[in-house]
Amino acid sequence: MTDSLAANPDRLLPADPGTRQIARELYADVEHLPILSPHGHVPAEWIADDVPFTDPTSLLVSPDHYVTRLIHAGGVPLSELGVGGVAADSRAAWRHFAEAWPLFDGTASGYWLRSEFEDLFGLPAEMVDALPAHADAAYDAIAAKLGEPGFRPRQLFKDFDIEVLATTDDPLDSLEAHERLAKDESFTGRVIPTFRPDPYINLAHPEWAARVERLTSEASGGAAGYEGYLRALEARRRYFVEHGAVSADHGVRTPLTLKLERSEAEALFEKARRGEATPQDRDVFEAHMMYEMARMSVEDGLVMTIHPGSFRNHHAPTFQKYGADSGHDIPFAINYTEGIRALLQDFGTIKDFHLVLFTLDETVFSRELAPLAGFYPSVYIGAPWWFLDAPDAMLRFRSAVTETAGFSRSSGFIDDTRAYCSIPARHDTSRRIEASFLARLVAEHRITEKRAHELIADIVDAAPRRVFKL
């Protein structure tokens, strides 16, 4: 008989018995608090339409680049995993995943998936441990679960105890699904949109000109050129606010911000529309538009979040064949202190402006983000994200930022996921790690146990409500 790792009540808690007991008590305070997910990528249509999930592969493997990238590194072509909408045999792709299951030992993905398999789908621990030998049986068991009437997005939303789920949306999205959910009295949750203007700001985006043309024609109120472009962005942001949005997210290459003269910005905009913009023009225009996005956030109240530092689509042939989000976005070093300064000079101390800074370069946590958040009232430190949303990285994050910025300057956990079924496991991971970190401070007599219980409630629940204006 195999002991279940996913069912062990002390998973991720400290090994030292005394510290572990403190962590247990802290974790118990927040274990059953509702889930607040202020940044993620689950489509609102899944909840609004309540459409059944089709098969294990399309739910758990093909769309999850955390998963497919490691299988691909092991030698399996992405085409055989159904990545990028490429037709693939679902069961055959699942067998590839099952064969690769041992590769996920020690990874965050492996931890989340094990929890999903055992807690959500009811697979025996013995089957999960020996998944390569039980690929078809596991596939059939999960497929049967997906066919149950109670295993649909809305019921799972309730079962997961999700209070708020933020989606990520194109500025010209009609937000029709959000509207339906808001009007549906049978749905008691809250699904809110997030304004994500990257393709309208990044001149290197292949559809930038076409998207900007549509944006200005639909939302500028008749204004043309750069003026119409800004007015249209402002109008669409207001539309998002009217539909419940609390934040605007920006996936930029670097955190550089610049305040250009109006004539300079207009000239760059027109140069880009003519198709003459250089790579340097791209960086300058994006940096200026980040300044403009901050100005707009000050005016309309949307929390501004920045997710920089990813070299998108690192392998050009893979991007050409499978498109974006196919597993080869690679982090690189960034400079927040100098890059974000222009924005902070004008907006960093303005009341009610919230700026949440994320990073894939964890060297900036202690060197740059904690000192910035420790001075500027507007700045909050975004939770460990993407390659860093793993247990050890979360502990490094807490150690890196707390001694300079304390606990009050962090955003609270964000799951940033497309993998709907992993949401409970991800939030539970964060809660266990916070309990572990606080327990060590108690055991080392650096904070009192009473204060630790107050802090963990704030970190898990009050912080995301405060920072994201929920």
C-alpha positions as CSV (number, residue, x, y, z in Angstrom):
1,M,0.0,0.0,0.0
2,T,1.5,3.4,-1.0
3,D,1.2,6.4,1.3
4,S,-0.5,9.3,-0.5
5,L,1.6,12.4,-0.9
6,A,-1.4,14.4,-1.8
7,A,-3.3,13.4,1.2
8,N,-0.5,14.0,3.7
9,P,-1.8,16.8,6.0
10,D,1.8,18.0,6.6
11,R,2.8,18.4,2.9
12,L,5.0,21.4,2.3
13,L,5.1,22.2,6.1
14,P,8.5,22.4,7.9
15,A,10.3,19.2,8.7
16,D,11.2,20.3,12.3
17,P,8.5,19.0,14.5
18,G,8.1,22.1,16.7
19,T,8.0,24.5,13.8
20,R,5.6,22.2,11.9
21,Q,3.1,22.3,14.8
22,I,3.1,26.1,14.7
23,A,2.6,25.9,10.9
24,R,-0.3,23.5,11.3
25,E,-2.1,25.9,13.5
26,L,-1.5,28.8,11.2
27,Y,-2.6,26.9,8.1
28,A,-5.8,25.8,9.9
29,D,-6.7,29.5,10.1
30,V,-6.8,30.0,6.3
31,E,-7.3,26.5,4.9
32,H,-11.0,27.0,4.3
33,L,-11.0,30.7,3.4
34,P,-12.6,31.4,0.0
35,I,-10.4,31.7,-3.1
36,L,-9.6,35.1,-4.4
37,S,-8.1,35.0,-7.9
38,P,-7.4,38.5,-9.1
39,H,-5.3,37.5,-12.1
40,G,-5.8,34.5,-14.3
41,H,-6.6,33.2,-17.7
42,V,-9.7,30.9,-17.4
43,P,-12.2,32.1,-20.1
44,A,-15.4,33.6,-18.8
45,E,-17.3,31.6,-21.4
46,W,-16.4,28.4,-19.6
47,I,-18.4,29.6,-16.6
48,A,-21.1,31.4,-18.4
49,D,-21.9,28.5,-20.8
50,D,-21.2,25.8,-18.3
51,V,-20.0,23.5,-21.1
52,P,-18.8,20.0,-20.1
53,F,-15.1,19.4,-20.4
54,T,-14.4,17.1,-23.3
55,D,-11.5,14.8,-22.4
56,P,-8.6,14.5,-20.1
57,T,-6.0,15.6,-22.6
58,S,-7.7,18.8,-23.7
59,L,-8.3,19.8,-20.1
60,L,-5.1,18.8,-18.4
61,V,-2.3,18.5,-21.0
62,S,-2.7,20.3,-24.3
63,P,-3.4,23.9,-23.1
64,D,-0.9,23.8,-20.2
65,H,2.5,25.0,-21.3
66,Y,3.8,24.2,-17.8
67,V,3.2,20.6,-18.7
68,T,3.8,20.3,-22.4
69,R,7.2,22.1,-22.3
70,L,8.8,19.4,-20.1
71,I,7.3,16.6,-22.1
72,H,8.7,18.2,-25.3
73,A,12.1,18.6,-23.6
74,G,11.9,14.8,-23.1
75,G,11.7,14.3,-26.9
76,V,7.9,14.3,-27.7
77,P,6.9,16.5,-30.6
78,L,4.3,19.2,-29.6
79,S,2.1,18.0,-32.5
80,E,1.6,14.8,-30.7
81,L,0.3,16.7,-27.6
82,G,-2.3,18.7,-29.3
83,V,-0.5,22.0,-28.7
84,G,-1.7,25.1,-30.6
85,G,-4.9,23.5,-31.8
86,V,-3.1,20.9,-33.8
87,A,-5.2,17.8,-34.1
88,A,-3.9,15.0,-32.0
89,D,-5.3,11.7,-30.8
90,S,-6.4,12.4,-27.2
91,R,-5.6,9.0,-25.8
92,A,-2.2,8.8,-27.5
93,A,-1.3,12.3,-26.2
94,W,-2.3,11.2,-22.7
95,R,-0.1,8.2,-23.0
96,H,2.8,10.5,-23.8
97,F,2.0,12.5,-20.7
98,A,1.8,9.4,-18.6
99,E,5.2,8.1,-19.8
100,A,6.6,11.5,-18.9
101,W,5.0,11.6,-15.5
102,P,8.3,10.7,-13.6
103,L,9.8,13.8,-15.2
104,F,7.6,16.0,-13.0
105,D,8.9,14.8,-9.7
106,G,10.0,17.8,-7.6
107,T,8.2,20.3,-9.9
108,A,5.4,22.6,-9.0
109,S,3.3,21.1,-11.9
110,G,3.8,17.6,-10.5
111,Y,2.6,18.8,-7.1
112,W,-0.5,20.4,-8.5
113,L,-1.3,17.5,-10.8
114,R,-1.0,14.9,-8.1
115,S,-3.4,16.9,-6.0
116,E,-5.9,17.1,-8.9
117,F,-5.6,13.4,-9.7
118,E,-6.2,12.3,-6.1
119,D,-8.5,15.0,-4.6
120,L,-10.5,16.0,-7.6
121,F,-10.6,13.0,-9.9
122,G,-10.4,10.3,-7.2
123,L,-7.5,8.4,-8.6
124,P,-5.9,6.0,-6.1
125,A,-2.4,7.1,-5.0
126,E,-1.0,3.7,-6.2
127,M,-2.3,4.6,-9.7
128,V,-0.8,8.1,-9.6
129,D,2.6,6.8,-8.4
130,A,2.7,4.3,-11.3
131,L,1.0,6.4,-13.9
132,P,3.1,5.1,-16.9
133,A,1.7,1.6,-16.2
134,H,-1.8,2.8,-15.7
135,A,-2.2,5.4,-18.5
136,D,-5.4,4.0,-20.0
137,A,-7.0,3.3,-16.7
138,A,-6.3,6.8,-15.5
139,Y,-7.6,8.3,-18.7
140,D,-10.8,6.3,-18.5
141,A,-11.4,7.2,-14.8
142,I,-10.9,10.9,-15.5
143,A,-13.0,10.8,-18.6
144,A,-15.8,9.2,-16.6
145,K,-15.5,12.0,-14.0
146,L,-15.8,14.6,-16.7
147,G,-19.0,13.0,-17.9
148,E,-20.7,13.4,-14.5
149,P,-23.4,16.2,-14.3
150,G,-21.8,17.7,-11.3
151,F,-18.4,18.0,-12.9
152,R,-19.0,21.2,-14.9
153,P,-17.4,24.6,-14.6
154,R,-20.1,26.3,-12.5
155,Q,-20.4,23.5,-10.0
156,L,-16.6,23.3,-9.7
157,F,-16.6,27.1,-9.2
158,K,-18.8,26.5,-6.2
159,D,-17.0,23.4,-5.0
160,F,-13.6,25.2,-5.2
161,D,-15.1,28.0,-3.1
162,I,-14.0,30.7,-5.5
163,E,-15.3,34.1,-4.5
164,V,-13.6,36.1,-7.2
165,L,-12.2,35.0,-10.5
166,A,-10.5,37.5,-12.8
167,T,-10.1,36.7,-16.5
168,T,-7.7,38.4,-19.0
169,D,-9.4,40.1,-21.9
170,D,-8.8,41.9,-25.1
171,P,-9.7,45.6,-25.0
172,L,-12.3,45.1,-27.7
173,D,-13.9,42.1,-26.1
174,S,-17.6,42.6,-25.8
175,L,-17.5,41.1,-22.3
176,E,-20.8,39.4,-23.1
177,A,-20.0,36.4,-21.0
178,H,-19.2,38.5,-18.0
179,E,-22.4,40.4,-18.5
180,R,-24.5,37.2,-18.6
181,L,-22.9,36.0,-15.4
182,A,-23.5,39.3,-13.6
183,K,-27.2,39.2,-14.5
184,D,-27.6,35.5,-13.7
185,E,-29.2,35.3,-10.3
186,S,-28.5,31.5,-10.1
187,F,-24.7,32.3,-10.2
188,T,-23.5,33.7,-6.9
189,G,-19.8,34.0,-7.7
190,R,-18.0,37.0,-9.2
191,V,-16.2,36.7,-12.5
192,I,-14.5,40.0,-13.5
193,P,-12.6,41.0,-16.7
194,T,-9.1,42.4,-16.8
195,F,-8.0,45.0,-19.4
196,R,-5.0,43.6,-21.3
197,P,-3.9,45.9,-24.1
198,D,-0.5,44.3,-25.1
199,P,-1.3,43.9,-28.9
200,Y,-2.4,47.5,-29.1
201,I,0.8,48.8,-27.4
202,N,3.5,46.5,-28.7
203,L,4.5,47.7,-32.2
204,A,6.1,44.4,-32.9
205,H,2.8,42.5,-32.6
206,P,2.0,41.3,-36.2
207,E,-1.6,42.6,-35.9
208,W,-0.8,45.9,-34.2
209,A,-1.8,48.2,-37.1
210,A,-5.0,46.2,-37.9
211,R,-6.0,46.1,-34.2
212,V,-5.4,49.8,-33.7
213,E,-7.4,50.6,-36.8
214,R,-10.3,48.7,-35.4
215,L,-9.9,50.1,-31.9
216,T,-10.0,53.7,-33.1
217,S,-12.8,53.2,-35.5
218,E,-15.0,51.6,-32.8
219,A,-14.1,53.5,-29.7
220,S,-12.4,56.9,-30.4
221,G,-15.6,58.9,-30.7
222,G,-14.6,60.1,-34.1
223,A,-11.1,61.3,-33.2
224,A,-8.3,60.3,-35.5
225,G,-4.6,59.6,-35.2
226,Y,-2.7,59.3,-32.0
227,E,-5.4,61.4,-30.2
228,G,-8.1,59.0,-31.3
229,Y,-5.9,56.0,-30.2
230,L,-5.6,57.4,-26.7
231,R,-9.3,58.3,-26.5
232,A,-10.3,54.8,-27.7
233,L,-8.1,53.1,-25.0
234,E,-9.6,55.4,-22.4
235,A,-13.1,54.6,-23.6
236,R,-12.6,50.8,-23.6
237,R,-11.1,51.0,-20.1
238,R,-14.2,52.8,-18.9
239,Y,-16.3,50.0,-20.5
240,F,-14.3,47.4,-18.6
241,V,-14.8,49.3,-15.3
242,E,-18.5,49.4,-16.0
243,H,-18.4,45.6,-16.4
244,G,-16.6,45.0,-13.1
245,A,-13.0,45.2,-14.0
246,V,-10.6,46.1,-11.2
247,S,-7.3,46.0,-13.0
248,A,-5.4,46.5,-16.2
249,D,-2.6,44.0,-16.9
250,H,0.5,44.6,-19.0
251,G,2.7,41.8,-20.3
252,V,5.6,43.9,-21.5
253,R,9.1,42.9,-22.5
254,T,10.8,45.1,-19.9
255,P,9.6,47.5,-17.2
256,L,11.0,50.5,-19.0
257,T,8.7,53.6,-18.8
258,L,9.2,56.9,-20.6
259,K,7.4,60.2,-20.7
260,L,7.6,61.5,-24.3
261,E,6.6,64.9,-25.6
262,R,3.2,64.7,-27.3
263,S,4.8,65.4,-30.7
264,E,7.4,62.6,-30.2
265,A,4.7,60.1,-29.4
266,E,2.5,61.2,-32.3
267,A,5.5,60.8,-34.7
268,L,6.3,57.3,-33.5
269,F,2.6,56.3,-33.8
270,E,2.4,57.5,-37.4
271,K,5.7,55.9,-38.2
272,A,4.4,52.6,-36.9
273,R,1.2,52.9,-38.9
274,R,3.3,53.3,-42.0
275,G,5.1,50.1,-41.1
276,E,8.5,51.9,-40.7
277,A,9.0,51.4,-36.9
278,T,12.4,50.0,-35.8
279,P,13.0,47.7,-32.9
280,Q,14.2,50.7,-30.9
281,D,11.0,52.6,-31.8
282,R,9.1,49.6,-30.5
283,D,10.8,49.8,-27.1
284,V,10.4,53.5,-26.8
285,F,6.8,53.6,-27.8
286,E,5.9,50.7,-25.4
287,A,7.7,52.4,-22.6
288,H,5.8,55.7,-23.3
289,M,2.5,53.8,-23.4
290,M,3.2,52.3,-20.0
291,Y,3.5,55.8,-18.7
292,E,0.2,56.6,-20.4
293,M,-1.4,53.5,-18.9
294,A,-0.4,54.6,-15.5
295,R,-1.9,58.0,-16.2
296,M,-5.1,56.3,-17.2
297,S,-5.1,54.1,-14.1
298,V,-4.8,57.3,-11.9
299,E,-7.8,58.6,-13.7
300,D,-10.1,55.6,-13.8
301,G,-8.9,53.7,-10.7
302,L,-7.9,50.4,-12.4
303,V,-5.1,48.7,-10.5
304,M,-2.0,48.6,-12.8
305,T,-0.1,45.3,-12.9
306,I,3.1,44.8,-14.9
307,H,4.4,41.3,-15.9
308,P,7.8,41.8,-17.6
309,G,10.9,39.8,-18.3
310,S,9.8,37.1,-20.6
311,F,11.5,36.5,-24.0
312,R,8.4,35.5,-25.8
313,N,8.5,32.8,-28.4
314,H,12.2,32.0,-28.0
315,H,12.1,29.3,-30.7
316,A,10.9,30.8,-33.9
317,P,10.0,27.6,-35.8
318,T,7.8,26.4,-32.9
319,F,6.1,29.8,-32.8
320,Q,5.4,29.7,-36.5
321,K,3.9,26.2,-36.3
322,Y,2.1,26.3,-32.9
323,G,1.6,30.0,-32.1
324,A,2.1,31.7,-28.8
325,D,2.0,30.1,-25.3
326,S,3.5,26.9,-26.7
327,G,6.1,26.5,-23.9
328,H,9.2,28.4,-25.1
329,D,8.9,31.8,-23.3
330,I,12.1,32.1,-21.4
331,P,12.9,34.6,-18.6
332,F,15.7,37.2,-18.7
333,A,17.2,39.7,-16.4
334,I,15.4,43.1,-16.0
335,N,16.0,46.5,-14.4
336,Y,13.1,47.8,-12.4
337,T,14.9,50.6,-10.4
338,E,15.8,52.7,-13.5
339,G,13.1,51.4,-15.8
340,I,10.1,52.3,-13.8
341,R,11.4,55.6,-12.5
342,A,9.7,57.9,-15.1
343,L,6.3,56.5,-14.2
344,L,7.0,56.7,-10.4
345,Q,8.2,60.3,-10.6
346,D,4.7,61.5,-11.6
347,F,2.4,58.8,-10.2
348,G,4.3,56.9,-7.4
349,T,2.9,58.9,-4.5
350,I,-0.6,59.6,-5.8
351,K,-3.3,58.4,-3.4
352,D,-5.3,55.3,-4.5
353,F,-3.0,54.5,-7.5
354,H,-2.0,50.8,-7.1
355,L,0.9,49.5,-9.1
356,V,1.7,45.8,-8.7
357,L,5.1,44.8,-10.0
358,F,5.8,41.1,-10.9
359,T,9.0,39.6,-12.0
360,L,10.5,36.4,-13.5
361,D,14.0,37.6,-12.4
362,E,14.0,36.8,-8.7
363,T,17.2,38.7,-8.1
364,V,15.2,41.9,-8.2
365,F,13.0,40.9,-5.3
366,S,15.4,42.1,-2.6
367,R,17.5,44.4,-4.6
368,E,14.8,46.5,-6.3
369,L,11.1,45.6,-5.7
370,A,11.2,45.5,-1.9
371,P,13.0,48.8,-1.6
372,L,10.6,50.4,-4.2
373,A,7.6,49.1,-2.3
374,G,9.1,50.2,0.9
375,F,9.0,53.8,-0.2
376,Y,6.4,54.4,-2.8
377,P,2.8,54.2,-1.5
378,S,1.6,53.1,-4.9
379,V,3.9,50.1,-5.3
380,Y,3.0,46.5,-4.3
381,I,5.2,43.5,-4.8
382,G,3.5,40.9,-7.0
383,A,3.5,37.3,-5.8
384,P,6.0,34.8,-7.3
385,W,4.8,34.2,-10.9
386,W,5.1,31.6,-13.6
387,F,8.5,29.9,-13.2
388,L,8.7,31.1,-9.6
389,D,5.2,30.0,-8.4
390,A,6.8,26.9,-6.8
391,P,7.2,26.1,-3.1
392,D,10.9,26.8,-2.7
393,A,10.7,29.9,-4.9
394,M,7.8,31.2,-2.8
395,L,9.9,30.8,0.4
396,R,12.8,32.6,-1.3
397,F,10.4,35.4,-2.2
398,R,9.2,35.8,1.4
399,S,12.8,35.8,2.7
400,A,13.9,38.3,0.0
401,V,11.2,40.9,0.4
402,T,10.0,40.8,4.0
403,E,13.1,42.2,5.8
404,T,12.9,45.4,3.7
405,A,9.2,45.8,2.9
406,G,7.4,43.7,5.5
407,F,4.2,41.8,4.8
408,S,1.9,44.7,4.0
409,R,3.5,45.6,0.7
410,S,2.8,42.3,-1.2
411,S,-0.1,41.6,-3.4
412,G,-1.4,38.3,-2.0
413,F,-1.3,35.2,-4.1
414,I,-2.3,35.1,-7.8
415,D,-2.6,31.8,-9.6
416,D,-2.2,33.2,-13.2
417,T,-3.5,30.0,-14.6
418,R,-5.4,28.6,-17.6
419,A,-5.6,25.3,-15.8
420,Y,-9.0,25.6,-14.1
421,C,-8.8,22.4,-12.1
422,S,-5.4,23.4,-10.6
423,I,-6.7,26.5,-8.9
424,P,-7.5,25.0,-5.5
425,A,-4.2,23.2,-5.4
426,R,-2.2,26.3,-6.3
427,H,-3.9,28.5,-3.6
428,D,-3.5,25.7,-1.0
429,T,0.2,25.6,-1.9
430,S,0.6,29.3,-1.2
431,R,-1.3,29.0,2.1
432,R,1.0,26.2,3.3
433,I,4.1,28.1,2.3
434,E,2.9,31.3,4.1
435,A,2.2,29.2,7.2
436,S,5.7,27.6,7.0
437,F,7.5,30.9,6.7
438,L,5.6,32.5,9.5
439,A,6.1,29.4,11.7
440,R,9.8,29.8,11.3
441,L,9.7,33.4,12.4
442,V,7.7,32.4,15.5
443,A,10.1,29.5,16.3
444,E,13.0,31.9,16.0
445,H,11.2,34.4,18.3
446,R,11.2,37.1,15.6
447,I,7.4,37.6,15.8
448,T,4.8,36.4,18.3
449,E,2.5,33.5,17.6
450,K,-0.5,35.9,18.0
451,R,0.9,38.2,15.4
452,A,1.6,35.3,13.0
453,H,-2.1,34.4,13.1
454,E,-3.1,38.0,12.3
455,L,-0.5,38.1,9.5
456,I,-1.5,34.9,7.7
457,A,-5.2,36.0,7.6
458,D,-4.0,39.3,6.1
459,I,-1.7,37.7,3.5
460,V,-4.3,35.2,2.3
461,D,-7.5,37.2,2.4
462,A,-7.2,40.9,3.2
463,A,-4.1,41.7,1.0
464,P,-5.6,40.7,-2.3
465,R,-8.9,42.5,-1.4
466,R,-6.9,45.6,-0.5
467,V,-4.4,45.7,-3.3
468,F,-6.8,44.7,-6.1
469,K,-9.6,46.8,-4.7
470,L,-12.0,43.9,-4.4
